[in-house]
Amino acid sequence: MALYNRDSKLSEAIMAHPSLIPVVNRLGIRLGVGDGSIGMVCAGCNIGTDFFLSVINTFLDEDYFPSDATGTFSLAKTVDYLQKTNNYYLRVQLPNIDRHFGSLIERSGSDNNLHLLRKFYQDMRGQLTECLSYDEDILFPALTGGSVDSVEFNSGYSEVEEKLHDLLFFFVEHLKGEYDLNLCTAVVSAVFSLAKDVCQNNRIRSRILLPLVEKLKRI
């Protein structure tokens, strides 16, 4: 995948990758970006262009590693981005799946295995919520308070990523019985969106946040 640079048009990047919409929102840019370059848009929004590019390129490309994460990023900006990401999970993506899943079961009768799939989803949801609570209550306060020596990263996000993949696999290969096709598609699309977001933000944690913390521990 061709990586984006400061001369790339932001509108073209978003049109090519709609999954960037919540990402640029978290970085402080709203839709209606005009036809300016990424550098121009970032300058107009008082956002560091290198920071912005490293986030979106890490988000989009699994083979991309920021050339100098510790030089490009500040810990405060990275934590702020991840806090907004976590809030997006809690306030948008999880409630969206909850609504669609509830409507799907309500309108699909009982001749199916949707209740088993929802139980699996709810277990995954609980684990993700625990990860988010750990971030909010322990990890982020430690990072912003300068207590990096005691920081421990939660491995639960990798398990959540695997469970989201399993849930999609169950829908694709093991869904049985009669069900509302449109609502089922809505559930699967919402789960796929969350799975992609979690996977991509796990990369941001490992390739941007972790190097920053390791550098601070050496100081």
N, CA, C and O of each residue as an XYZ file, in Angstrom:
876
protein
N       0.849     -1.188      0.000
C       0.000      0.000      0.000
C       0.886      1.241      0.000
O       1.852      1.322      0.759
N       0.556      2.196     -0.847
C       1.281      3.452     -0.866
C       0.936      4.243      0.392
O      -0.237      4.441      0.708
N       1.963      4.693      1.104
C       1.727      5.453      2.314
C       1.433      6.906      1.962
O       1.890      7.421      0.942
N       0.672      7.545      2.816
C       0.334      8.939      2.585
C       1.419      9.844      3.140
O       2.081      9.516      4.125
N       1.591     10.998      2.485
C       2.556     11.983      2.939
C       1.882     13.342      3.048
O       0.683     13.464      2.799
N       2.645     14.360      3.419
C       2.049     15.670      3.677
C       1.460     16.309      2.427
O       0.637     17.219      2.528
N       1.872     15.841      1.241
C       1.349     16.405     -0.008
C       0.112     15.672     -0.517
O      -0.533     16.135     -1.458
N      -0.229     14.531      0.093
C      -1.422     13.780     -0.322
C      -2.680     14.556      0.060
O      -2.716     15.227      1.091
N      -3.707     14.459     -0.777
C      -4.980     15.100     -0.439
C      -5.698     14.280      0.623
O      -5.877     13.072      0.468
N      -6.104     14.935      1.695
C      -6.792     14.222      2.763
C      -8.130     13.684      2.285
O      -8.529     12.585      2.671
N      -8.826     14.441      1.453
C     -10.134     13.984      0.961
C      -9.995     12.690      0.178
O     -10.851     11.812      0.285
N      -8.927     12.555     -0.612
C      -8.713     11.335     -1.392
C      -8.395     10.155     -0.480
O      -8.837      9.035     -0.733
N      -7.630     10.406      0.581
C      -7.316      9.336      1.536
C      -8.580      8.826      2.210
O      -8.754      7.620      2.387
N      -9.464      9.751      2.587
C     -10.702      9.352      3.270
C     -11.630      8.619      2.308
O     -12.263      7.633      2.687
N     -11.713      9.090      1.074
C     -12.565      8.415      0.092
C     -12.062      7.003     -0.195
O     -12.861      6.091     -0.408
N     -10.756      6.820     -0.201
C     -10.187      5.492     -0.459
C     -10.312      4.581      0.752
O     -10.388      3.361      0.612
N     -10.334      5.178      1.951
C     -10.373      4.396      3.190
C     -11.374      5.030      4.152
O     -10.970      5.785      5.036
N     -12.669      4.743      4.005
C     -13.673      5.342      4.896
C     -13.445      5.037      6.368
O     -13.934      5.763      7.233
N     -12.704      3.965      6.663
C     -12.428      3.651      8.066
C     -11.576      4.728      8.729
O     -11.429      4.734      9.951
N     -11.012      5.641      7.934
C     -10.238      6.738      8.495
C     -11.110      7.816      9.135
O     -10.609      8.639      9.900
N     -12.405      7.820      8.831
C     -13.260      8.898      9.325
C     -13.205      9.034     10.846
O     -12.931     10.128     11.340
N     -13.454      7.964     11.610
C     -13.347      8.133     13.070
C     -11.921      8.430     13.521
O     -11.725      9.062     14.559
N     -10.923      7.984     12.759
C      -9.530      8.233     13.136
C      -9.210      9.719     13.035
O      -8.654     10.300     13.967
N      -9.560     10.339     11.903
C      -9.261     11.765     11.764
C     -10.112     12.590     12.726
O      -9.687     13.653     13.178
N     -11.322     12.096     13.042
C     -12.141     12.773     14.064
C     -11.414     12.778     15.403
O     -11.375     13.804     16.083
N     -10.836     11.635     15.787
C     -10.116     11.547     17.050
C      -8.903     12.470     17.069
O      -8.483     12.943     18.125
N      -8.348     12.718     15.891
C      -7.176     13.576     15.793
C      -7.547     15.053     15.719
O      -6.667     15.913     15.673
N      -8.846     15.352     15.706
C      -9.289     16.736     15.739
C      -9.727     17.324     14.422
O      -9.846     18.543     14.299
N      -9.974     16.466     13.412
C     -10.395     16.941     12.099
C     -11.777     16.389     11.790
O     -12.011     15.185     11.894
N     -12.681     17.267     11.412
C     -14.043     16.872     11.066
C     -14.198     16.828      9.558
O     -13.399     17.408      8.823
N     -15.238     16.129      9.101
C     -15.507     16.081      7.665
C     -15.809     17.478      7.136
O     -16.231     18.370      7.872
N     -15.575     17.640      5.813
C     -15.616     18.951      5.195
C     -14.194     19.483      5.097
O     -13.927     20.657      5.351
N     -13.269     18.564      4.713
C     -11.844     18.889      4.750
C     -11.389     19.690      3.540
O     -10.250     20.157      3.508
N     -12.268     19.861      2.529
C     -11.864     20.577      1.334
C     -10.940     19.734      0.476
O     -10.870     18.515      0.634
N     -10.224     20.394     -0.440
C      -9.349     19.639     -1.348
C      -7.880     19.900     -1.055
O      -7.023     19.682     -1.912
N      -7.589     20.364      0.147
C      -6.209     20.647      0.510
C      -5.412     19.398      0.832
O      -5.969     18.322      1.047
N      -4.101     19.560      0.862
C      -3.210     18.454      1.219
C      -3.314     18.166      2.711
O      -3.854     18.962      3.480
N      -2.787     17.016      3.098
C      -2.770     16.667      4.526
C      -1.995     17.713      5.315
O      -2.400     18.096      6.413
N      -0.882     18.175      4.756
C      -0.104     19.200      5.433
C      -0.888     20.478      5.640
O      -0.810     21.088      6.707
N      -1.654     20.898      4.620
C      -2.443     22.122      4.718
C      -3.557     21.981      5.751
O      -3.785     22.880      6.561
N      -4.253     20.832      5.713
C      -5.362     20.620      6.643
C      -4.847     20.566      8.079
O      -5.445     21.152      8.981
N      -3.746     19.866      8.287
C      -3.187     19.778      9.638
C      -2.754     21.147     10.149
O      -2.977     21.485     11.312
N      -2.133     21.932      9.270
C      -1.700     23.268      9.678
C      -2.900     24.125     10.065
O      -2.851     24.873     11.042
N      -3.983     24.008      9.285
C      -5.181     24.785      9.576
C      -5.859     24.380     10.866
O      -6.561     25.183     11.482
N      -5.653     23.125     11.287
C      -6.264     22.627     12.526
C      -5.271     22.596     13.688
O      -5.587     22.103     14.771
N      -4.069     23.127     13.454
C      -3.033     23.165     14.489
C      -2.691     21.769     14.994
O      -2.572     21.537     16.197
N      -2.535     20.833     14.039
C      -2.188     19.446     14.345
C      -0.834     19.141     13.716
O      -0.602     19.482     12.556
N       0.050     18.510     14.456
C       1.352     18.149     13.905
C       1.205     17.183     12.741
O       0.626     16.108     12.895
N       1.721     17.555     11.586
C       1.552     16.732     10.388
C       2.237     15.379     10.526
O       1.667     14.359     10.140
N       3.451     15.356     11.070
C       4.169     14.088     11.221
C       3.408     13.138     12.155
O       3.317     11.936     11.903
N       2.869     13.705     13.232
C       2.060     12.910     14.158
C       0.844     12.328     13.439
O       0.558     11.136     13.553
N       0.138     13.170     12.703
C      -1.049     12.751     11.975
C      -0.712     11.646     10.973
O      -1.409     10.633     10.905
N       0.344     11.840     10.204
C       0.712     10.859      9.176
C       1.114      9.522      9.795
O       0.753      8.464      9.280
N       1.854      9.568     10.892
C       2.268      8.314     11.520
C       1.067      7.529     12.038
O       1.039      6.301     11.949
N       0.065      8.242     12.585
C      -1.125      7.556     13.078
C      -1.903      6.919     11.932
O      -2.241      5.738     12.003
N      -2.194      7.682     10.873
C      -3.040      7.116      9.821
C      -2.301      6.040      9.035
O      -2.914      5.062      8.607
N      -0.990      6.205      8.837
C      -0.252      5.168      8.111
C      -0.114      3.894      8.936
O      -0.198      2.794      8.390
N       0.098      4.029     10.244
C       0.127      2.850     11.114
C      -1.236      2.180     11.138
O      -1.334      0.953     11.142
N      -2.282      2.988     11.155
C      -3.652      2.471     11.185
C      -3.965      1.687      9.922
O      -4.621      0.647      9.985
N      -3.502      2.174      8.770
C      -3.889      1.575      7.492
C      -3.004      0.421      7.049
O      -3.485     -0.509      6.403
N      -1.729      0.464      7.383
C      -0.783     -0.478      6.791
C      -0.127     -1.334      7.871
O       0.606     -0.821      8.716
N      -0.391     -2.639      7.842
C       0.155     -3.531      8.876
C       1.664     -3.671      8.767
O       2.306     -4.112      9.719
N       2.249     -3.303      7.622
C       3.697     -3.403      7.448
C       4.427     -2.100      7.743
O       5.653     -2.034      7.652
N       3.673     -1.068      8.094
C       4.285      0.238      8.320
C       4.756      0.371      9.762
O       4.024      0.056     10.700
N       5.986      0.840      9.923
C       6.519      1.175     11.240
C       6.981      2.627     11.197
O       7.771      2.990     10.326
N       6.510      3.463     12.112
C       6.994      4.847     12.145
C       8.507      4.874     12.242
O       9.095      4.157     13.052
N       9.138      5.696     11.420
C      10.601      5.715     11.376
C      11.212      6.191     12.679
O      12.301      5.757     13.053
N      10.511      7.089     13.378
C      11.035      7.600     14.643
C       9.866      7.957     15.553
O       9.560      9.130     15.767
N       9.224      6.928     16.081
C       8.036      7.172     16.897
C       8.359      8.021     18.112
O       7.571      8.884     18.499
N       9.514      7.783     18.713
C       9.847      8.525     19.926
C      10.206      9.967     19.632
O      10.149     10.813     20.525
N      10.579     10.265     18.380
C      10.885     11.638     18.040
C       9.689     12.394     17.507
O       9.621     13.617     17.626
N       8.744     11.676     16.919
C       7.584     12.293     16.282
C       6.445     12.516     17.259
O       5.706     13.493     17.138
N       6.297     11.624     18.223
C       5.129     11.631     19.087
C       5.441     12.164     20.472
O       6.553     12.025     20.981
N       4.435     12.775     21.065
C       4.484     13.060     22.494
C       3.579     12.048     23.178
O       2.593     11.587     22.603
N       3.925     11.712     24.401
C       3.127     10.748     25.149
C       1.713     11.287     25.368
O       0.739     10.540     25.284
N       1.608     12.581     25.648
C       0.296     13.171     25.921
C      -0.619     13.072     24.713
O      -1.795     12.736     24.861
N      -0.106     13.357     23.516
C      -0.932     13.287     22.304
C      -1.362     11.858     22.013
O      -2.495     11.612     21.600
N      -0.448     10.919     22.231
C      -0.775      9.521     21.953
C      -1.832      9.010     22.915
O      -2.768      8.327     22.500
N      -1.695      9.331     24.190
C      -2.697      8.926     25.182
C      -4.036      9.575     24.870
O      -5.077      8.927     24.983
N      -4.025     10.836     24.480
C      -5.271     11.530     24.135
C      -5.975     10.829     22.979
O      -7.191     10.642     23.006
N      -5.205     10.443     21.962
C      -5.789      9.725     20.817
C      -6.409      8.405     21.273
O      -7.523      8.071     20.870
N      -5.700      7.663     22.102
C      -6.205      6.359     22.541
C      -7.410      6.502     23.460
O      -8.309      5.662     23.435
N      -7.439      7.550     24.266
C      -8.627      7.798     25.094
C      -9.849      8.056     24.219
O     -10.934      7.548     24.500
N      -9.679      8.834     23.171
C     -10.790      9.104     22.264
C     -11.212      7.829     21.526
O     -12.393      7.620     21.251
N     -10.233      6.988     21.212
C     -10.551      5.700     20.583
C     -11.397      4.845     21.518
O     -12.407      4.279     21.099
N     -10.993      4.750     22.776
C     -11.738      3.959     23.753
C     -13.154      4.500     23.938
O     -14.108      3.727     24.029
N     -13.291      5.814     23.992
C     -14.620      6.418     24.114
C     -15.486      6.092     22.907
O     -16.695      5.901     23.041
N     -14.879      6.029     21.739
C     -15.614      5.678     20.522
C     -16.132      4.246     20.606
O     -17.258      3.968     20.193
N     -15.319      3.339     21.137
C     -15.789      1.969     21.338
C     -17.011      1.955     22.253
O     -18.024      1.324     21.951
N     -16.895      2.666     23.380
C     -17.938      2.613     24.408
C     -19.215      3.334     24.011
O     -20.313      2.869     24.316
N     -19.082      4.453     23.340
C     -20.244      5.296     23.074
C     -20.869      5.083     21.709
O     -22.032      5.428     21.502
N     -20.113      4.518     20.773
C     -20.623      4.370     19.407
C     -20.665      2.909     18.968
O     -21.739      2.368     18.701
N     -19.501      2.273     18.895
C     -19.444      0.962     18.252
C     -20.147     -0.131     19.047
O     -20.942     -0.879     18.479
N     -19.878     -0.243     20.340
C     -20.534     -1.293     21.132
C     -22.041     -1.076     21.236
O     -22.791     -2.032     21.043
N     -22.524      0.137     21.533
C     -23.981      0.348     21.539
C     -24.628      0.061     20.188
O     -25.762     -0.413     20.132
N     -23.917      0.344     19.104
C     -24.454      0.066     17.773
C     -24.641     -1.438     17.562
O     -25.673     -1.874     17.052
N     -23.650     -2.217     17.952
C     -23.770     -3.673     17.841
C     -24.881     -4.182     18.755
O     -25.667     -5.042     18.356
N     -24.951     -3.660     19.973
C     -25.998     -4.073     20.918
C     -27.389     -3.885     20.314
O     -28.225     -4.787     20.368
N     -27.626     -2.705     19.738
C     -28.945     -2.410     19.155
C     -29.264     -3.352     18.004
O     -30.352     -3.923     17.938
N     -28.312     -3.506     17.104
C     -28.553     -4.361     15.942
C     -28.761     -5.818     16.350
O     -29.625     -6.505     15.804
N     -27.959     -6.286     17.317
C     -28.066     -7.678     17.754
C     -29.420     -7.910     18.427
O     -30.070     -8.928     18.189
N     -29.840     -6.966     19.266
C     -31.134     -7.097     19.921
C     -32.280     -7.137     18.929
O     -33.191     -7.953     19.062
N     -32.240     -6.258     17.932
C     -33.291     -6.236     16.912
C     -33.261     -7.501     16.068
O     -34.308     -8.030     15.695
N     -32.064     -7.985     15.770
C     -31.942     -9.208     14.978
C     -32.606    -10.382     15.680
O     -33.366    -11.122     15.055
N     -32.337    -10.566     16.957
C     -32.927    -11.681     17.704
C     -34.427    -11.492     17.854
O     -35.191    -12.451     17.738
N     -34.848    -10.274     18.109
C     -36.272     -9.997     18.293
C     -37.085    -10.300     17.040
O     -38.226    -10.750     17.141
N     -36.526    -10.066     15.882
C     -37.278    -10.203     14.623
C     -36.964    -11.484     13.865
O     -37.392    -11.649     12.722
N     -36.222    -12.392     14.489
C     -35.812    -13.596     13.761
C     -36.406    -14.878     14.313
O     -36.072    -15.958     13.828
N     -37.269    -14.798     15.303
C     -37.854    -16.017     15.843
C     -36.848    -16.794     16.664
O     -35.836    -16.248     17.104
N     -37.130    -18.071     16.869
C     -36.285    -18.893     17.740
C     -35.619    -20.053     17.013
O     -34.855    -20.802     17.622
N     -35.895    -20.216     15.720
C     -35.344    -21.339     14.952
C     -33.962    -20.977     14.401
O     -33.753    -20.965     13.188
N     -33.020    -20.683     15.308
C     -31.670    -20.316     14.894
C     -30.748    -20.437     16.114
O     -31.193    -20.772     17.212
N     -29.485    -20.164     15.905
C     -28.527    -20.210     17.022
C     -27.993    -18.828     17.368
O     -26.866    -18.692     17.844
N     -28.808    -17.800     17.126
C     -28.374    -16.431     17.375
C     -28.094    -16.163     18.849
O     -27.218    -15.365     19.180
N     -28.846    -16.837     19.747
C     -28.620    -16.608     21.167
C     -27.210    -17.058     21.580
O     -26.576    -16.432     22.429
N     -26.734    -18.141     20.975
C     -25.379    -18.602     21.271
C     -24.347    -17.611     20.765
O     -23.343    -17.357     21.430
N     -24.596    -17.047     19.576
C     -23.672    -16.076     19.018
C     -23.664    -14.798     19.857
O     -22.614    -14.188     20.063
N     -24.842    -14.397     20.337
C     -24.876    -13.196     21.171
C     -24.172    -13.438     22.500
O     -23.510    -12.541     23.022
N     -24.308    -14.630     23.047
C     -23.605    -14.947     24.292
C     -22.088    -14.821     24.097
O     -21.390    -14.276     24.952
N     -21.596    -15.321     22.986
C     -20.167    -15.200     22.686
C     -19.792    -13.726     22.554
O     -18.759    -13.298     23.069
N     -20.630    -12.950     21.863
C     -20.385    -11.515     21.720
C     -20.359    -10.829     23.081
O     -19.480    -10.009     23.347
N     -21.309    -11.158     23.935
C     -21.375    -10.509     25.250
C     -20.150    -10.825     26.101
O     -19.676     -9.971     26.849
N     -19.637    -12.048     25.990
C     -18.409    -12.395     26.711
C     -17.235    -11.558     26.202
O     -16.440    -11.041     26.987
N     -17.139    -11.430     24.866
C     -16.089    -10.604     24.276
C     -16.260     -9.155     24.694
O     -15.281     -8.474     25.000
N     -17.503     -8.679     24.710
C     -17.787     -7.300     25.086
C     -17.333     -7.023     26.513
O     -16.769     -5.968     26.803
N     -17.583     -7.979     27.398
C     -17.156     -7.830     28.778
C     -15.643     -7.741     28.897
O     -15.122     -6.945     29.678
N     -14.945     -8.549     28.129
C     -13.486     -8.514     28.185
C     -12.954     -7.198     27.630
O     -12.013     -6.629     28.185
N     -13.548     -6.706     26.534
C     -13.130     -5.427     25.977
C     -13.385     -4.300     26.974
O     -12.550     -3.412     27.146
N     -14.542     -4.341     27.626
C     -14.862     -3.310     28.614
C     -13.865     -3.325     29.766
O     -13.502     -2.268     30.282
N     -13.417     -4.511     30.176
C     -12.400     -4.603     31.219
C     -11.087     -3.967     30.767
O     -10.412     -3.298     31.549
N     -10.732     -4.179     29.509
C      -9.518     -3.562     28.963
C      -9.630     -2.042     28.979
O      -8.683     -1.343     29.340
N     -10.794     -1.542     28.585
C     -11.009     -0.095     28.548
C     -10.967      0.493     29.955
O     -10.431      1.582     30.162
N     -11.536     -0.229     30.920
C     -11.514      0.236     32.312
C     -10.091      0.261     32.849
O      -9.716      1.185     33.570
N      -9.293     -0.749     32.503
C      -7.896     -0.777     32.932
C      -7.149      0.436     32.390
O      -6.377      1.075     33.106
N      -7.387      0.748     31.111
C      -6.754      1.926     30.524
C      -7.124      3.187     31.299
O      -6.262      3.976     31.685
N      -8.428      3.355     31.516
C      -8.939      4.593     32.116
C      -8.539      4.734     33.579
O      -8.220      5.829     34.043
N      -8.557      3.617     34.300
C      -8.329      3.685     35.750
C      -6.861      3.542     36.147
O      -6.442      4.062     37.181
N      -6.077      2.834     35.322
C      -4.703      2.519     35.731
C      -3.661      3.009     34.718
O      -2.766      3.778     35.070
N      -3.779      2.562     33.456
C      -2.726      2.832     32.476
C      -2.597      4.314     32.157
O      -1.521      4.890     32.312
N      -3.680      4.932     31.715
C      -3.596      6.327     31.289
C      -3.220      7.271     32.430
O      -2.400      8.165     32.218
N      -3.792      7.111     33.648
C      -3.351      7.978     34.752
C      -1.859      7.819     35.062
O      -1.179      8.796     35.375
N      -1.355      6.580     34.972
C       0.069      6.363     35.225
C       0.923      7.067     34.173
O       1.935      7.688     34.500
N       0.507      6.965     32.904
C       1.270      7.581     31.821
C       1.249      9.101     31.909
O       2.287      9.748     31.773
N       0.087      9.661     32.132
C      -0.017     11.116     32.198
C       0.564     11.671     33.496
O       0.928     12.845     33.566
N       0.651     10.831     34.518
C       1.214     11.271     35.789
C       2.708     11.059     35.900
O       3.320     11.401     36.911
N       3.300     10.486     34.843
C       4.746     10.304     34.831
C       5.242      9.051     35.517
O       6.446      8.899     35.723
N       4.338      8.141     35.879
C       4.752      6.914     36.580
C       4.984      5.777     35.591
O       4.389      4.706     35.716
N       5.852      6.014     34.609
C       6.012      5.029     33.537
C       6.745      3.775     33.998
O       6.576      2.714     33.397
N       7.548      3.871     35.041
C       8.314      2.702     35.482
C       7.414      1.568     35.957
O       7.795      0.399     35.888
N       6.227      1.907     36.437
C       5.312      0.891     36.954
C       4.268      0.453     35.930
O       3.384     -0.343     36.249
N       4.364      0.965     34.704
C       3.335      0.696     33.696
C       3.412     -0.745     33.212
O       4.486     -1.250     32.887
N       2.263     -1.394     33.172
C       2.135     -2.723     32.573
C       1.008     -2.674     31.555
O      -0.086     -2.194     31.852
N       1.278     -3.171     30.355
C       0.280     -3.142     29.302
C      -0.625     -4.367     29.400
O      -0.171     -5.476     29.682
N      -1.898     -4.142     29.164
C      -2.892     -5.211     29.225
C      -2.849     -6.023     27.937
O      -2.985     -5.476     26.843
N      -2.661     -7.330     28.074
C      -2.621     -8.200     26.887
C      -4.014     -8.560     26.384
O      -4.150     -9.258     25.379
N      -5.060     -8.083     27.082
C      -6.416     -8.469     26.739
C      -6.866     -8.020     25.367
O      -7.740     -8.648     24.768
N      -6.280     -6.931     24.849
C      -6.711     -6.454     23.534
C      -6.424     -7.475     22.435
O      -7.203     -7.605     21.491
N      -5.324     -8.191     22.552
C      -5.015     -9.223     21.554
C      -6.044    -10.350     21.612
O      -6.440    -10.886     20.577
N      -6.473    -10.709     22.817
C      -7.499    -11.741     22.967
C      -8.834    -11.260     22.413
O      -9.562    -12.029     21.785
N      -9.160     -9.982     22.645
C     -10.391     -9.414     22.088
C     -10.347     -9.455     20.571
O     -11.339     -9.790     19.923
N      -9.201     -9.117     20.009
C      -9.052     -9.161     18.554
C      -9.323    -10.561     18.014
O      -9.997    -10.719     16.996
N      -8.801    -11.567     18.689
C      -9.014    -12.956     18.268
C     -10.483    -13.352     18.393
O     -11.018    -14.038     17.522
N     -11.132    -12.925     19.468
C     -12.537    -13.283     19.677
C     -13.449    -12.600     18.661
O     -14.447    -13.182     18.235
N     -13.120    -11.386     18.275
C     -13.904    -10.710     17.232
C     -13.769    -11.457     15.911
O     -14.745    -11.604     15.177
N     -12.572    -11.925     15.610
C     -12.375    -12.734     14.398
C     -13.188    -14.020     14.484
O     -13.812    -14.428     13.504
N     -13.183    -14.659     15.650
C     -13.955    -15.889     15.826
C     -15.449    -15.630     15.657
O     -16.151    -16.426     15.034
N     -15.937    -14.520     16.209
C     -17.358    -14.199     16.089
C     -17.760    -14.026     14.632
O     -18.803    -14.526     14.212
N     -16.943    -13.325     13.862
C     -17.235    -13.165     12.431
C     -17.217    -14.520     11.732
O     -18.051    -14.788     10.868
N     -16.268    -15.373     12.105
C     -16.189    -16.717     11.525
C     -17.445    -17.525     11.849
O     -17.956    -18.246     10.991
N     -17.939    -17.411     13.069
C     -19.157    -18.134     13.459
C     -20.342    -17.680     12.614
O     -21.137    -18.506     12.165
N     -20.460    -16.389     12.399
C     -21.548    -15.890     11.555
C     -21.426    -16.425     10.134
O     -22.414    -16.866      9.546
N     -20.237    -16.389      9.592
C     -20.043    -16.774      8.191
C     -20.232    -18.266      7.989
O     -20.834    -18.674      6.996
N     -19.734    -19.099      8.907
C     -19.741    -20.543      8.666
C     -20.768    -21.313      9.487
O     -21.175    -22.400      9.075
N     -21.199    -20.793     10.629
C     -21.991    -21.620     11.536
C     -23.361    -21.059     11.895
O     -24.047    -21.630     12.744
N     -23.775    -19.971     11.282
C     -25.108    -19.439     11.536
C     -26.147    -20.408     10.989
O     -26.033    -20.874      9.856
N     -27.187    -20.717     11.815
C     -28.202    -21.698     11.414
C     -29.598    -21.123     11.593
O     -29.812    -20.198     12.377
N     -30.546    -21.690     10.850
C     -31.943    -21.353     11.035
C     -32.378    -20.124     10.258
O     -31.657    -19.623      9.396
N     -33.575    -19.649     10.584
C     -34.147    -18.484      9.929
C     -33.765    -17.214     10.692
O     -33.709    -17.205     11.921
N     -33.506    -16.157      9.948
C     -33.142    -14.891     10.582
C     -33.397    -13.757      9.592
O     -33.502    -13.970      8.384
N     -33.493    -12.552     10.137
C     -33.694    -11.368      9.314
C     -32.379    -11.034      8.604
O     -31.384    -10.712      9.254
N     -32.378    -11.111      7.274
C     -31.141    -10.958      6.512
C     -30.549     -9.563      6.651
O     -29.340     -9.411      6.826
N     -31.408     -8.538      6.571
C     -30.895     -7.169      6.638
C     -30.274     -6.862      8.000
O     -29.202     -6.261      8.074
N     -30.945     -7.274      9.074
C     -30.406     -7.018     10.405
C     -29.155     -7.839     10.680
O     -28.244     -7.387     11.374
N     -29.117     -9.049     10.129
C     -27.917     -9.869     10.278
C     -26.726     -9.192      9.593
O     -25.619     -9.171     10.131
N     -26.967     -8.645      8.406
C     -25.915     -7.933      7.690
C     -25.446     -6.722      8.492
O     -24.254     -6.414      8.524
N     -26.395     -6.034      9.144
C     -26.036     -4.870      9.958
C     -25.151     -5.277     11.134
O     -24.183     -4.585     11.449
N     -25.481     -6.402     11.790
C     -24.673     -6.872     12.915
C     -23.265     -7.224     12.446
O     -22.278     -6.787     13.038
N     -23.178     -8.015     11.381
C     -21.875     -8.449     10.884
C     -21.033     -7.250     10.451
O     -19.834     -7.209     10.726
N     -21.642     -6.283      9.782
C     -20.905     -5.091      9.347
C     -20.381     -4.306     10.539
O     -19.251     -3.817     10.520
N     -21.214     -4.186     11.590
C     -20.789     -3.448     12.783
C     -19.675     -4.186     13.521
O     -18.737     -3.557     14.010
N     -19.769     -5.510     13.607
C     -18.720     -6.297     14.252
C     -17.425     -6.210     13.447
O     -16.340     -6.082     14.015
N     -17.546     -6.280     12.124
C     -16.360     -6.169     11.268
C     -15.679     -4.824     11.472
O     -14.452     -4.757     11.545
N     -16.462     -3.751     11.565
C     -15.890     -2.420     11.780
C     -15.135     -2.348     13.103
O     -14.036     -1.795     13.161
N     -15.716     -2.904     14.166
C     -15.052     -2.912     15.467
C     -13.785     -3.761     15.416
O     -12.744     -3.367     15.942
N     -13.879     -4.928     14.781
C     -12.714     -5.820     14.705
C     -11.557     -5.139     13.986
O     -10.406     -5.238     14.410
N     -11.871     -4.453     12.904
C     -10.824     -3.760     12.145
C     -10.204     -2.645     12.971
O      -8.988     -2.454     12.958
N     -11.045     -1.908     13.690
C     -10.564     -0.800     14.507
C      -9.666     -1.303     15.637
O      -8.601     -0.736     15.882
N     -10.092     -2.364     16.325
C      -9.287     -2.916     17.417
C      -7.943     -3.414     16.898
O      -6.907     -3.164     17.513
N      -7.959     -4.116     15.770
C      -6.726     -4.634     15.184
C      -5.767     -3.505     14.844
O      -4.581     -3.562     15.168
N      -6.293     -2.479     14.187
C      -5.435     -1.386     13.751
C      -4.920     -0.562     14.929
O      -3.784     -0.088     14.901
N      -5.736     -0.388     15.953
C      -5.278      0.373     17.104
C      -4.352     -0.445     18.000
O      -3.571      0.130     18.759
N      -4.424     -1.766     17.929
C      -3.413     -2.580     18.602
C      -2.031     -2.300     18.020
O      -1.032     -2.304     18.739
N      -1.983     -2.054     16.698
C      -0.703     -1.700     16.073
C      -0.204     -0.357     16.591
O       0.989     -0.186     16.845
N      -1.119      0.590     16.744
C      -0.717      1.905     17.249
C      -0.175      1.785     18.668
O       0.798      2.451     19.022
N      -0.795      0.947     19.470
C      -0.300      0.730     20.830
C       1.106      0.133     20.818
O       1.986      0.587     21.550
N       1.312     -0.883     19.988
C       2.584     -1.596     20.008
C       3.699     -0.845     19.279
O       4.867     -0.971     19.646
N       3.354     -0.068     18.255
C       4.390      0.560     17.441
C       4.635      2.028     17.786
O       5.642      2.607     17.378
N       3.726      2.616     18.526
C       3.888      4.030     18.880
C       3.940      4.214     20.395
O       4.903      4.772     20.921
N       2.902      3.744     21.101
C       2.859      3.959     22.550
C       3.965      3.199     23.264
O       4.662      3.772     24.102
N       4.139      1.924     22.950
C       5.149      1.114     23.647
C       6.557      1.674     23.492
O       7.268      1.768     24.493
N       7.010      2.060     22.265
C       8.349      2.656     22.157
C       8.503      3.944     22.968
O       9.565      4.208     23.531
N       7.436      4.741     23.021
C       7.496      5.959     23.826
C       7.719      5.640     25.302
O       8.546      6.267     25.964
N       6.975      4.665     25.805
C       7.103      4.296     27.213
C       8.469      3.697     27.491
O       9.086      4.010     28.509
N       8.950      2.840     26.599
C      10.265      2.224     26.803
C      11.369      3.283     26.808
O      12.332      3.174     27.567
N      11.228      4.306     25.961
C      12.229      5.380     25.948
C      12.228      6.137     27.272
O      13.284      6.446     27.824
N      11.030      6.431     27.773
C      10.926      7.166     29.041
C      11.473      6.355     30.206
O      12.034      6.919     31.145
N      11.315      5.040     30.154
C      11.834      4.192     31.233
C      13.366      4.213     31.258
O      13.970      3.991     32.307
N      13.991      4.478     30.115
C      15.473      4.499     30.045
C      16.066      5.826     30.484
O      17.269      5.930     30.727
N      15.211      6.846     30.585
C      15.718      8.166     30.941
C      16.003      8.245     32.455
O      16.440      9.285     32.948
